[in-house]
Amino acid sequence: MTFSQSIKNCFSNYATFNGRASRSEYWWFALFNVLIYIFASIIDTTINSAIFYTISALALFLPTIAVSVRRLHDINKSGWFYLLFLIPVIGAIILLIWFTKRGTIGPNQFGDDPILE
């Protein structure tokens, strides 16, 4: 999946928490988030405000959670495991390891393999 396909797919599934997301879809969208936050921060620093960062954070909140849950589904884990991010440091490390793992080959309980579709 390319950068633009990933962004299009994540926004078309804005609040879709079922199904699966491939590694490339997740990581391209994560890169998109970082770029948007950097751009918004630069603009906010220039105009001495926090409005653009706040708007971008609100706009990206649901699609980021949704793609993260679908990514967990790809490795055959429940989306509720995303709440591990609430555990300082350890939770983030566990999620990082899981998000970098190869997804289940073929269909699993959450749907068909996103790479084969």
Phi, psi and omega in degrees: 000136181273172179302309183291323177297320180297314180296315179299316181295318181293323178282333176285337174252046189314312181229037179266114184256006177248159184099193185228153177232132180287166177302315183296320178299314181297310187287326174296320179291325176296318176297318177302316178301313181299315180296319179296316180295322177295313179300314180296322179295320178297314179297315180297322177295321180295319182262005177058052181213177177232018187290317183291321177296318180296315179297316180293323178295319178293321181290329183264356185300301182294314180297330178291316177295317182298314181292329177292317178295317178295327177294318176297322176298326181295330178262018175065039176241151178292146178296339179296340176296344177298337179292353175300337179297344178286342177274117183304138175060299185298316180298317179295322179294316179299313180297320178300316178297314180295321181291339179268350179289152173291139179289167177300129179283129182082185182290150171228190185295346182258357177139189180284160178296122182293337179286327182275349183284000000 
